[in-house]
Amino acid sequence: MGTATKSLGKTLLEAQSGQVGSTKSIAKLQQLDVSSDISVEFQVHRDVLGSGASSIVYAATSRSSGKAVAVKRVRKEELDCDELRRLREEVKLHSRVRHPGIVELMATFESARSLDLVVERLDGGELLDHVNQQGRLSEETTAQVVLQILRILGYLHAQHVVHRDLKLENLVYECREAKVVKLIDFGLATECKPGRKLMERCGTPQYVAPEVLLGEPYDERADLWSLGVVAYAMLTGEALFQDENDIARQLHRRELQCCNNFKRVSTRAQEFTRALLSFDPRHRPAARQAIAHPWLRRVAPVEAAQTLRLVVLDNDGGSPTTRKGKIFCALGVGILAIGFLLLRRSAAHASA
């Protein structure tokens, strides 16, 4: 199967964008209501932390606090109208989600030539690098990281936001010594109101849920499939899919070809991962349900109990909540989890 490696080429959205005629004219697009002179508040250094097709990430320092930050500078002249519109939508959506597990968008500055996004600096490296360096991670480490991601998804989905590009590269450790991972890159994130479905085919092929690849309606449970691919890579040190032909072949058979390393992990770890990787999204657990899975409670009991409690508090919206309300909320999550486990058991008996 090989290592987890980098994801397969361009995202679906990038691959499709070349087929659509576009214009470089951006004069008619409304600018964001932000400041234009970043130098007043931040000192941008020459040190380059990274780069993309139309952007460069610089090290920077807050003039008021002396805090180290990162500045993603996007060159507007290299974006067409649709790309610039998407960038501004990303900024607006990212600026309204506030969570300890999401990289903070601290400020935005727009000039005639560029758009600068000031974000908190993460120096711990991508989860992808950790997997490739260490090979497969222990079940305890995997469970601890998965619980963090589930808490993030629980928050986003309660806010009716679907990330749509959850992958090893978009999960970054806060610092080299810490065990905290944060979700980055909201370029494909979008709102999905209750009862509505999304249709846009986007994401990174290696991580995209079957219903998205097939052009079927989908919702936030597509993110849970992506988490399943991430969990598989952490547990095995290998990629679930090797190339786009492999993806098409496995989806056509509706049967995953798992490597030998996956067969060596515990039965409950396999059950948890396969639940996330259900071809039918209706059989995937929601983020809050998945937190209560027996594997997570056995391997990381302290973290699982804490996450179950925190995911309820995350969505209070900062308003006072009564003790009784929080208890009933937590009980509701537990009941949902039990219902999901019973559903899985019933499906297993039916298939047998």
ROTORFI-875442 format. One record per residue (C-alpha): residue number from 0; residue in three letters; chain; y, z, x. Coordinates in steps of 0.25 Angstrom, whole numbers. Layout:
% residues N
r nr = NUM, rest = Ala, kette = A, py = Y, pz = Z, px = X
...
This chain:
% residues 352
r nr = 0, rest = Met, kette = A, py = 0, pz = 0, px = 0
r nr = 1, rest = Gly, kette = A, py = 10, pz = 3, px = 12
r nr = 2, rest = Thr, kette = A, py = 21, pz = 12, px = 12
r nr = 3, rest = Ala, kette = A, py = 32, pz = 15, px = 1
r nr = 4, rest = Thr, kette = A, py = 42, pz = 6, px = 9
r nr = 5, rest = Lys, kette = A, py = 54, pz = 0, px = 3
r nr = 6, rest = Ser, kette = A, py = 55, pz = -5, px = -11
r nr = 7, rest = Leu, kette = A, py = 52, pz = -19, px = -14
r nr = 8, rest = Gly, kette = A, py = 64, pz = -27, px = -11
r nr = 9, rest = Lys, kette = A, py = 75, pz = -28, px = -21
r nr = 10, rest = Thr, kette = A, py = 76, pz = -21, px = -35
r nr = 11, rest = Leu, kette = A, py = 73, pz = -29, px = -47
r nr = 12, rest = Leu, kette = A, py = 88, pz = -30, px = -51
r nr = 13, rest = Glu, kette = A, py = 91, pz = -35, px = -37
r nr = 14, rest = Ala, kette = A, py = 81, pz = -46, px = -38
r nr = 15, rest = Gln, kette = A, py = 85, pz = -50, px = -51
r nr = 16, rest = Ser, kette = A, py = 100, pz = -50, px = -48
r nr = 17, rest = Gly, kette = A, py = 99, pz = -62, px = -39
r nr = 18, rest = Gln, kette = A, py = 94, pz = -71, px = -51
r nr = 19, rest = Val, kette = A, py = 107, pz = -68, px = -58
r nr = 20, rest = Gly, kette = A, py = 120, pz = -75, px = -56
r nr = 21, rest = Ser, kette = A, py = 131, pz = -66, px = -51
r nr = 22, rest = Thr, kette = A, py = 146, pz = -66, px = -47
r nr = 23, rest = Lys, kette = A, py = 153, pz = -58, px = -36
r nr = 24, rest = Ser, kette = A, py = 165, pz = -56, px = -45
r nr = 25, rest = Ile, kette = A, py = 167, pz = -41, px = -47
r nr = 26, rest = Ala, kette = A, py = 182, pz = -41, px = -51
r nr = 27, rest = Lys, kette = A, py = 179, pz = -39, px = -66
r nr = 28, rest = Leu, kette = A, py = 170, pz = -28, px = -65
r nr = 29, rest = Gln, kette = A, py = 177, pz = -14, px = -67
r nr = 30, rest = Gln, kette = A, py = 177, pz = -5, px = -56
r nr = 31, rest = Leu, kette = A, py = 172, pz = 9, px = -56
r nr = 32, rest = Asp, kette = A, py = 182, pz = 20, px = -59
r nr = 33, rest = Val, kette = A, py = 182, pz = 26, px = -45
r nr = 34, rest = Ser, kette = A, py = 190, pz = 28, px = -32
r nr = 35, rest = Ser, kette = A, py = 192, pz = 17, px = -23
r nr = 36, rest = Asp, kette = A, py = 195, pz = 24, px = -9
r nr = 37, rest = Ile, kette = A, py = 182, pz = 31, px = -4
r nr = 38, rest = Ser, kette = A, py = 189, pz = 35, px = 9
r nr = 39, rest = Val, kette = A, py = 198, pz = 45, px = 2
r nr = 40, rest = Glu, kette = A, py = 186, pz = 54, px = -2
r nr = 41, rest = Phe, kette = A, py = 175, pz = 50, px = 8
r nr = 42, rest = Gln, kette = A, py = 174, pz = 45, px = 22
r nr = 43, rest = Val, kette = A, py = 164, pz = 34, px = 23
r nr = 44, rest = His, kette = A, py = 158, pz = 33, px = 37
r nr = 45, rest = Arg, kette = A, py = 152, pz = 21, px = 44
r nr = 46, rest = Asp, kette = A, py = 138, pz = 26, px = 44
r nr = 47, rest = Val, kette = A, py = 130, pz = 17, px = 35
r nr = 48, rest = Leu, kette = A, py = 119, pz = 25, px = 28
r nr = 49, rest = Gly, kette = A, py = 113, pz = 12, px = 21
r nr = 50, rest = Ser, kette = A, py = 116, pz = -1, px = 15
r nr = 51, rest = Gly, kette = A, py = 112, pz = -10, px = 4
r nr = 52, rest = Ala, kette = A, py = 115, pz = -25, px = 0
r nr = 53, rest = Ser, kette = A, py = 129, pz = -22, px = -4
r nr = 54, rest = Ser, kette = A, py = 132, pz = -8, px = 0
r nr = 55, rest = Ile, kette = A, py = 132, pz = 1, px = 12
r nr = 56, rest = Val, kette = A, py = 130, pz = 16, px = 12
r nr = 57, rest = Tyr, kette = A, py = 139, pz = 24, px = 21
r nr = 58, rest = Ala, kette = A, py = 140, pz = 39, px = 26
r nr = 59, rest = Ala, kette = A, py = 152, pz = 46, px = 21
r nr = 60, rest = Thr, kette = A, py = 159, pz = 59, px = 20
r nr = 61, rest = Ser, kette = A, py = 167, pz = 66, px = 9
r nr = 62, rest = Arg, kette = A, py = 181, pz = 69, px = 14
r nr = 63, rest = Ser, kette = A, py = 182, pz = 81, px = 5
r nr = 64, rest = Ser, kette = A, py = 168, pz = 88, px = 7
r nr = 65, rest = Gly, kette = A, py = 163, pz = 82, px = 20
r nr = 66, rest = Lys, kette = A, py = 150, pz = 79, px = 13
r nr = 67, rest = Ala, kette = A, py = 142, pz = 67, px = 18
r nr = 68, rest = Val, kette = A, py = 140, pz = 56, px = 8
r nr = 69, rest = Ala, kette = A, py = 136, pz = 41, px = 7
r nr = 70, rest = Val, kette = A, py = 144, pz = 30, px = 2
r nr = 71, rest = Lys, kette = A, py = 138, pz = 17, px = -3
r nr = 72, rest = Arg, kette = A, py = 148, pz = 6, px = -2
r nr = 73, rest = Val, kette = A, py = 145, pz = -6, px = -11
r nr = 74, rest = Arg, kette = A, py = 152, pz = -19, px = -7
r nr = 75, rest = Lys, kette = A, py = 156, pz = -25, px = -21
r nr = 76, rest = Glu, kette = A, py = 158, pz = -39, px = -16
r nr = 77, rest = Glu, kette = A, py = 143, pz = -40, px = -14
r nr = 78, rest = Leu, kette = A, py = 140, pz = -36, px = -28
r nr = 79, rest = Asp, kette = A, py = 140, pz = -46, px = -40
r nr = 80, rest = Cys, kette = A, py = 146, pz = -41, px = -54
r nr = 81, rest = Asp, kette = A, py = 132, pz = -36, px = -59
r nr = 82, rest = Glu, kette = A, py = 129, pz = -28, px = -46
r nr = 83, rest = Leu, kette = A, py = 143, pz = -22, px = -46
r nr = 84, rest = Arg, kette = A, py = 141, pz = -18, px = -61
r nr = 85, rest = Arg, kette = A, py = 128, pz = -12, px = -57
r nr = 86, rest = Leu, kette = A, py = 134, pz = -4, px = -46
r nr = 87, rest = Arg, kette = A, py = 145, pz = 2, px = -55
r nr = 88, rest = Glu, kette = A, py = 135, pz = 6, px = -65
r nr = 89, rest = Glu, kette = A, py = 127, pz = 13, px = -54
r nr = 90, rest = Val, kette = A, py = 139, pz = 21, px = -50
r nr = 91, rest = Lys, kette = A, py = 142, pz = 25, px = -65
r nr = 92, rest = Leu, kette = A, py = 128, pz = 29, px = -68
r nr = 93, rest = His, kette = A, py = 125, pz = 36, px = -54
r nr = 94, rest = Ser, kette = A, py = 138, pz = 44, px = -56
r nr = 95, rest = Arg, kette = A, py = 134, pz = 50, px = -69
r nr = 96, rest = Val, kette = A, py = 120, pz = 55, px = -64
r nr = 97, rest = Arg, kette = A, py = 121, pz = 68, px = -57
r nr = 98, rest = His, kette = A, py = 108, pz = 75, px = -52
r nr = 99, rest = Pro, kette = A, py = 104, pz = 82, px = -39
r nr = 100, rest = Gly, kette = A, py = 93, pz = 71, px = -37
r nr = 101, rest = Ile, kette = A, py = 103, pz = 59, px = -38
r nr = 102, rest = Val, kette = A, py = 111, pz = 55, px = -27
r nr = 103, rest = Glu, kette = A, py = 126, pz = 59, px = -30
r nr = 104, rest = Leu, kette = A, py = 136, pz = 48, px = -32
r nr = 105, rest = Met, kette = A, py = 148, pz = 55, px = -28
r nr = 106, rest = Ala, kette = A, py = 159, pz = 45, px = -29
r nr = 107, rest = Thr, kette = A, py = 162, pz = 30, px = -30
r nr = 108, rest = Phe, kette = A, py = 173, pz = 22, px = -24
r nr = 109, rest = Glu, kette = A, py = 176, pz = 7, px = -28
r nr = 110, rest = Ser, kette = A, py = 185, pz = -2, px = -21
r nr = 111, rest = Ala, kette = A, py = 187, pz = -17, px = -22
r nr = 112, rest = Arg, kette = A, py = 176, pz = -20, px = -12
r nr = 113, rest = Ser, kette = A, py = 166, pz = -9, px = -13
r nr = 114, rest = Leu, kette = A, py = 160, pz = 3, px = -21
r nr = 115, rest = Asp, kette = A, py = 157, pz = 16, px = -14
r nr = 116, rest = Leu, kette = A, py = 147, pz = 25, px = -19
r nr = 117, rest = Val, kette = A, py = 148, pz = 39, px = -13
r nr = 118, rest = Val, kette = A, py = 134, pz = 46, px = -14
r nr = 119, rest = Glu, kette = A, py = 128, pz = 59, px = -8
r nr = 120, rest = Arg, kette = A, py = 122, pz = 56, px = 5
r nr = 121, rest = Leu, kette = A, py = 107, pz = 58, px = 6
r nr = 122, rest = Asp, kette = A, py = 101, pz = 58, px = 20
r nr = 123, rest = Gly, kette = A, py = 86, pz = 61, px = 17
r nr = 124, rest = Gly, kette = A, py = 81, pz = 47, px = 16
r nr = 125, rest = Glu, kette = A, py = 74, pz = 39, px = 5
r nr = 126, rest = Leu, kette = A, py = 61, pz = 44, px = -1
r nr = 127, rest = Leu, kette = A, py = 55, pz = 31, px = 3
r nr = 128, rest = Asp, kette = A, py = 58, pz = 34, px = 18
r nr = 129, rest = His, kette = A, py = 51, pz = 48, px = 16
r nr = 130, rest = Val, kette = A, py = 39, pz = 42, px = 10
r nr = 131, rest = Asn, kette = A, py = 38, pz = 31, px = 21
r nr = 132, rest = Gln, kette = A, py = 39, pz = 41, px = 32
r nr = 133, rest = Gln, kette = A, py = 30, pz = 51, px = 27
r nr = 134, rest = Gly, kette = A, py = 20, pz = 42, px = 20
r nr = 135, rest = Arg, kette = A, py = 15, pz = 48, px = 7
r nr = 136, rest = Leu, kette = A, py = 22, pz = 62, px = 3
r nr = 137, rest = Ser, kette = A, py = 15, pz = 74, px = -2
r nr = 138, rest = Glu, kette = A, py = 13, pz = 76, px = -16
r nr = 139, rest = Glu, kette = A, py = 22, pz = 89, px = -16
r nr = 140, rest = Thr, kette = A, py = 33, pz = 81, px = -9
r nr = 141, rest = Thr, kette = A, py = 31, pz = 69, px = -19
r nr = 142, rest = Ala, kette = A, py = 31, pz = 79, px = -31
r nr = 143, rest = Gln, kette = A, py = 44, pz = 85, px = -26
r nr = 144, rest = Val, kette = A, py = 51, pz = 72, px = -25
r nr = 145, rest = Val, kette = A, py = 46, pz = 67, px = -38
r nr = 146, rest = Leu, kette = A, py = 51, pz = 79, px = -45
r nr = 147, rest = Gln, kette = A, py = 65, pz = 76, px = -39
r nr = 148, rest = Ile, kette = A, py = 64, pz = 62, px = -44
r nr = 149, rest = Leu, kette = A, py = 59, pz = 66, px = -58
r nr = 150, rest = Arg, kette = A, py = 71, pz = 76, px = -59
r nr = 151, rest = Ile, kette = A, py = 81, pz = 65, px = -56
r nr = 152, rest = Leu, kette = A, py = 74, pz = 55, px = -66
r nr = 153, rest = Gly, kette = A, py = 74, pz = 66, px = -76
r nr = 154, rest = Tyr, kette = A, py = 89, pz = 67, px = -75
r nr = 155, rest = Leu, kette = A, py = 92, pz = 52, px = -75
r nr = 156, rest = His, kette = A, py = 83, pz = 49, px = -87
r nr = 157, rest = Ala, kette = A, py = 89, pz = 60, px = -95
r nr = 158, rest = Gln, kette = A, py = 103, pz = 54, px = -92
r nr = 159, rest = His, kette = A, py = 96, pz = 41, px = -97
r nr = 160, rest = Val, kette = A, py = 97, pz = 34, px = -83
r nr = 161, rest = Val, kette = A, py = 86, pz = 26, px = -77
r nr = 162, rest = His, kette = A, py = 86, pz = 24, px = -61
r nr = 163, rest = Arg, kette = A, py = 78, pz = 12, px = -61
r nr = 164, rest = Asp, kette = A, py = 76, pz = 12, px = -45
r nr = 165, rest = Leu, kette = A, py = 69, pz = 25, px = -42
r nr = 166, rest = Lys, kette = A, py = 62, pz = 22, px = -29
r nr = 167, rest = Leu, kette = A, py = 59, pz = 29, px = -15
r nr = 168, rest = Glu, kette = A, py = 72, pz = 23, px = -9
r nr = 169, rest = Asn, kette = A, py = 81, pz = 29, px = -20
r nr = 170, rest = Leu, kette = A, py = 76, pz = 43, px = -18
r nr = 171, rest = Val, kette = A, py = 83, pz = 49, px = -6
r nr = 172, rest = Tyr, kette = A, py = 82, pz = 63, px = 1
r nr = 173, rest = Glu, kette = A, py = 94, pz = 71, px = 1
r nr = 174, rest = Cys, kette = A, py = 92, pz = 75, px = 15
r nr = 175, rest = Arg, kette = A, py = 81, pz = 74, px = 26
r nr = 176, rest = Glu, kette = A, py = 78, pz = 89, px = 24
r nr = 177, rest = Ala, kette = A, py = 78, pz = 90, px = 9
r nr = 178, rest = Lys, kette = A, py = 68, pz = 86, px = -1
r nr = 179, rest = Val, kette = A, py = 78, pz = 81, px = -12
r nr = 180, rest = Val, kette = A, py = 78, pz = 67, px = -16
r nr = 181, rest = Lys, kette = A, py = 89, pz = 60, px = -23
r nr = 182, rest = Leu, kette = A, py = 89, pz = 47, px = -31
r nr = 183, rest = Ile, kette = A, py = 99, pz = 36, px = -27
r nr = 184, rest = Asp, kette = A, py = 103, pz = 22, px = -31
r nr = 185, rest = Phe, kette = A, py = 107, pz = 21, px = -46
r nr = 186, rest = Gly, kette = A, py = 109, pz = 6, px = -45
r nr = 187, rest = Leu, kette = A, py = 99, pz = 3, px = -55
r nr = 188, rest = Ala, kette = A, py = 100, pz = 15, px = -64
r nr = 189, rest = Thr, kette = A, py = 104, pz = 13, px = -78
r nr = 190, rest = Glu, kette = A, py = 105, pz = 21, px = -91
r nr = 191, rest = Cys, kette = A, py = 94, pz = 20, px = -101
r nr = 192, rest = Lys, kette = A, py = 97, pz = 27, px = -114
r nr = 193, rest = Pro, kette = A, py = 87, pz = 34, px = -123
r nr = 194, rest = Gly, kette = A, py = 79, pz = 23, px = -131
r nr = 195, rest = Arg, kette = A, py = 84, pz = 12, px = -123
r nr = 196, rest = Lys, kette = A, py = 76, pz = 4, px = -112
r nr = 197, rest = Leu, kette = A, py = 80, pz = -4, px = -100
r nr = 198, rest = Met, kette = A, py = 76, pz = -18, px = -97
r nr = 199, rest = Glu, kette = A, py = 83, pz = -22, px = -83
r nr = 200, rest = Arg, kette = A, py = 72, pz = -24, px = -73
r nr = 201, rest = Cys, kette = A, py = 77, pz = -17, px = -60
r nr = 202, rest = Gly, kette = A, py = 73, pz = -8, px = -49
r nr = 203, rest = Thr, kette = A, py = 64, pz = -9, px = -37
r nr = 204, rest = Pro, kette = A, py = 51, pz = -16, px = -40
r nr = 205, rest = Gln, kette = A, py = 42, pz = -6, px = -33
r nr = 206, rest = Tyr, kette = A, py = 47, pz = 5, px = -41
r nr = 207, rest = Val, kette = A, py = 50, pz = -2, px = -55
r nr = 208, rest = Ala, kette = A, py = 42, pz = 2, px = -67
r nr = 209, rest = Pro, kette = A, py = 33, pz = -9, px = -73
r nr = 210, rest = Glu, kette = A, py = 42, pz = -10, px = -86
r nr = 211, rest = Val, kette = A, py = 54, pz = -13, px = -78
r nr = 212, rest = Leu, kette = A, py = 47, pz = -23, px = -70
r nr = 213, rest = Leu, kette = A, py = 41, pz = -30, px = -82
r nr = 214, rest = Gly, kette = A, py = 55, pz = -30, px = -89
r nr = 215, rest = Glu, kette = A, py = 51, pz = -21, px = -100
r nr = 216, rest = Pro, kette = A, py = 60, pz = -10, px = -106
r nr = 217, rest = Tyr, kette = A, py = 60, pz = 3, px = -98
r nr = 218, rest = Asp, kette = A, py = 67, pz = 16, px = -97
r nr = 219, rest = Glu, kette = A, py = 68, pz = 28, px = -88
r nr = 220, rest = Arg, kette = A, py = 53, pz = 29, px = -86
r nr = 221, rest = Ala, kette = A, py = 54, pz = 17, px = -76
r nr = 222, rest = Asp, kette = A, py = 60, pz = 27, px = -67
r nr = 223, rest = Leu, kette = A, py = 47, pz = 36, px = -68
r nr = 224, rest = Trp, kette = A, py = 39, pz = 24, px = -63
r nr = 225, rest = Ser, kette = A, py = 48, pz = 22, px = -51
r nr = 226, rest = Leu, kette = A, py = 45, pz = 37, px = -48
r nr = 227, rest = Gly, kette = A, py = 30, pz = 35, px = -49
r nr = 228, rest = Val, kette = A, py = 32, pz = 24, px = -38
r nr = 229, rest = Val, kette = A, py = 40, pz = 34, px = -30
r nr = 230, rest = Ala, kette = A, py = 30, pz = 45, px = -32
r nr = 231, rest = Tyr, kette = A, py = 18, pz = 35, px = -28
r nr = 232, rest = Ala, kette = A, py = 25, pz = 32, px = -15
r nr = 233, rest = Met, kette = A, py = 28, pz = 46, px = -11
r nr = 234, rest = Leu, kette = A, py = 13, pz = 50, px = -14
r nr = 235, rest = Thr, kette = A, py = 7, pz = 38, px = -7
r nr = 236, rest = Gly, kette = A, py = 17, pz = 33, px = 3
r nr = 237, rest = Glu, kette = A, py = 15, pz = 19, px = -2
r nr = 238, rest = Ala, kette = A, py = 22, pz = 10, px = -12
r nr = 239, rest = Leu, kette = A, py = 15, pz = 8, px = -26
r nr = 240, rest = Phe, kette = A, py = 19, pz = -7, px = -25
r nr = 241, rest = Gln, kette = A, py = 19, pz = -15, px = -13
r nr = 242, rest = Asp, kette = A, py = 27, pz = -28, px = -18
r nr = 243, rest = Glu, kette = A, py = 31, pz = -34, px = -31
r nr = 244, rest = Asn, kette = A, py = 18, pz = -42, px = -32
r nr = 245, rest = Asp, kette = A, py = 11, pz = -28, px = -31
r nr = 246, rest = Ile, kette = A, py = 20, pz = -23, px = -42
r nr = 247, rest = Ala, kette = A, py = 17, pz = -34, px = -51
r nr = 248, rest = Arg, kette = A, py = 2, pz = -33, px = -49
r nr = 249, rest = Gln, kette = A, py = 1, pz = -18, px = -52
r nr = 250, rest = Leu, kette = A, py = 10, pz = -20, px = -64
r nr = 251, rest = His, kette = A, py = 2, pz = -31, px = -70
r nr = 252, rest = Arg, kette = A, py = -11, pz = -23, px = -68
r nr = 253, rest = Arg, kette = A, py = -4, pz = -10, px = -73
r nr = 254, rest = Glu, kette = A, py = -11, pz = -3, px = -63
r nr = 255, rest = Leu, kette = A, py = -6, pz = 4, px = -50
r nr = 256, rest = Gln, kette = A, py = -13, pz = 1, px = -37
r nr = 257, rest = Cys, kette = A, py = -11, pz = 15, px = -30
r nr = 258, rest = Cys, kette = A, py = -14, pz = 17, px = -15
r nr = 259, rest = Asn, kette = A, py = -24, pz = 26, px = -9
r nr = 260, rest = Asn, kette = A, py = -14, pz = 36, px = -6
r nr = 261, rest = Phe, kette = A, py = -11, pz = 38, px = -21
r nr = 262, rest = Lys, kette = A, py = -25, pz = 41, px = -24
r nr = 263, rest = Arg, kette = A, py = -24, pz = 52, px = -14
r nr = 264, rest = Val, kette = A, py = -14, pz = 60, px = -21
r nr = 265, rest = Ser, kette = A, py = -17, pz = 71, px = -31
r nr = 266, rest = Thr, kette = A, py = -22, pz = 66, px = -45
r nr = 267, rest = Arg, kette = A, py = -9, pz = 72, px = -52
r nr = 268, rest = Ala, kette = A, py = 0, pz = 65, px = -42
r nr = 269, rest = Gln, kette = A, py = -7, pz = 52, px = -46
r nr = 270, rest = Glu, kette = A, py = -6, pz = 55, px = -61
r nr = 271, rest = Phe, kette = A, py = 9, pz = 59, px = -59
r nr = 272, rest = Thr, kette = A, py = 12, pz = 46, px = -52
r nr = 273, rest = Arg, kette = A, py = 4, pz = 37, px = -61
r nr = 274, rest = Ala, kette = A, py = 11, pz = 43, px = -73
r nr = 275, rest = Leu, kette = A, py = 24, pz = 38, px = -67
r nr = 276, rest = Leu, kette = A, py = 18, pz = 25, px = -64
r nr = 277, rest = Ser, kette = A, py = 13, pz = 22, px = -79
r nr = 278, rest = Phe, kette = A, py = 15, pz = 8, px = -82
r nr = 279, rest = Asp, kette = A, py = 19, pz = 12, px = -96
r nr = 280, rest = Pro, kette = A, py = 32, pz = 19, px = -95
r nr = 281, rest = Arg, kette = A, py = 29, pz = 27, px = -108
r nr = 282, rest = His, kette = A, py = 18, pz = 34, px = -100
r nr = 283, rest = Arg, kette = A, py = 27, pz = 38, px = -88
r nr = 284, rest = Pro, kette = A, py = 32, pz = 52, px = -89
r nr = 285, rest = Ala, kette = A, py = 47, pz = 55, px = -90
r nr = 286, rest = Ala, kette = A, py = 54, pz = 61, px = -78
r nr = 287, rest = Arg, kette = A, py = 54, pz = 75, px = -85
r nr = 288, rest = Gln, kette = A, py = 39, pz = 74, px = -89
r nr = 289, rest = Ala, kette = A, py = 35, pz = 70, px = -75
r nr = 290, rest = Ile, kette = A, py = 41, pz = 82, px = -69
r nr = 291, rest = Ala, kette = A, py = 31, pz = 91, px = -76
r nr = 292, rest = His, kette = A, py = 19, pz = 83, px = -71
r nr = 293, rest = Pro, kette = A, py = 7, pz = 92, px = -66
r nr = 294, rest = Trp, kette = A, py = 7, pz = 85, px = -52
r nr = 295, rest = Leu, kette = A, py = 22, pz = 89, px = -50
r nr = 296, rest = Arg, kette = A, py = 20, pz = 103, px = -55
r nr = 297, rest = Arg, kette = A, py = 8, pz = 105, px = -46
r nr = 298, rest = Val, kette = A, py = 13, pz = 99, px = -33
r nr = 299, rest = Ala, kette = A, py = 28, pz = 103, px = -34
r nr = 300, rest = Pro, kette = A, py = 28, pz = 115, px = -45
r nr = 301, rest = Val, kette = A, py = 41, pz = 121, px = -41
r nr = 302, rest = Glu, kette = A, py = 48, pz = 108, px = -40
r nr = 303, rest = Ala, kette = A, py = 42, pz = 103, px = -53
r nr = 304, rest = Ala, kette = A, py = 46, pz = 115, px = -61
r nr = 305, rest = Gln, kette = A, py = 60, pz = 115, px = -55
r nr = 306, rest = Thr, kette = A, py = 62, pz = 100, px = -58
r nr = 307, rest = Leu, kette = A, py = 57, pz = 102, px = -72
r nr = 308, rest = Arg, kette = A, py = 68, pz = 112, px = -74
r nr = 309, rest = Leu, kette = A, py = 79, pz = 104, px = -67
r nr = 310, rest = Val, kette = A, py = 76, pz = 91, px = -74
r nr = 311, rest = Val, kette = A, py = 80, pz = 99, px = -87
r nr = 312, rest = Leu, kette = A, py = 93, pz = 104, px = -81
r nr = 313, rest = Asp, kette = A, py = 97, pz = 91, px = -75
r nr = 314, rest = Asn, kette = A, py = 100, pz = 85, px = -88
r nr = 315, rest = Asp, kette = A, py = 108, pz = 97, px = -94
r nr = 316, rest = Gly, kette = A, py = 121, pz = 89, px = -91
r nr = 317, rest = Gly, kette = A, py = 127, pz = 101, px = -85
r nr = 318, rest = Ser, kette = A, py = 129, pz = 107, px = -99
r nr = 319, rest = Pro, kette = A, py = 124, pz = 122, px = -101
r nr = 320, rest = Thr, kette = A, py = 110, pz = 122, px = -106
r nr = 321, rest = Thr, kette = A, py = 103, pz = 134, px = -113
r nr = 322, rest = Arg, kette = A, py = 91, pz = 140, px = -107
r nr = 323, rest = Lys, kette = A, py = 83, pz = 137, px = -120
r nr = 324, rest = Gly, kette = A, py = 87, pz = 122, px = -119
r nr = 325, rest = Lys, kette = A, py = 83, pz = 121, px = -105
r nr = 326, rest = Ile, kette = A, py = 69, pz = 128, px = -108
r nr = 327, rest = Phe, kette = A, py = 67, pz = 118, px = -120
r nr = 328, rest = Cys, kette = A, py = 71, pz = 106, px = -111
r nr = 329, rest = Ala, kette = A, py = 61, pz = 111, px = -101
r nr = 330, rest = Leu, kette = A, py = 50, pz = 113, px = -111
r nr = 331, rest = Gly, kette = A, py = 53, pz = 99, px = -116
r nr = 332, rest = Val, kette = A, py = 50, pz = 93, px = -103
r nr = 333, rest = Gly, kette = A, py = 37, pz = 101, px = -101
r nr = 334, rest = Ile, kette = A, py = 33, pz = 96, px = -115
r nr = 335, rest = Leu, kette = A, py = 36, pz = 81, px = -111
r nr = 336, rest = Ala, kette = A, py = 28, pz = 83, px = -98
r nr = 337, rest = Ile, kette = A, py = 16, pz = 89, px = -106
r nr = 338, rest = Gly, kette = A, py = 17, pz = 77, px = -116
r nr = 339, rest = Phe, kette = A, py = 17, pz = 67, px = -105
r nr = 340, rest = Leu, kette = A, py = 5, pz = 73, px = -98
r nr = 341, rest = Leu, kette = A, py = -3, pz = 73, px = -111
r nr = 342, rest = Leu, kette = A, py = 1, pz = 59, px = -113
r nr = 343, rest = Arg, kette = A, py = -4, pz = 55, px = -99
r nr = 344, rest = Arg, kette = A, py = -17, pz = 63, px = -102
r nr = 345, rest = Ser, kette = A, py = -20, pz = 56, px = -115
r nr = 346, rest = Ala, kette = A, py = -17, pz = 42, px = -109
r nr = 347, rest = Ala, kette = A, py = -27, pz = 45, px = -98
r nr = 348, rest = His, kette = A, py = -38, pz = 49, px = -108
r nr = 349, rest = Ala, kette = A, py = -35, pz = 37, px = -116
r nr = 350, rest = Ser, kette = A, py = -37, pz = 28, px = -104
r nr = 351, rest = Ala, kette = A, py = -49, pz = 35, px = -100
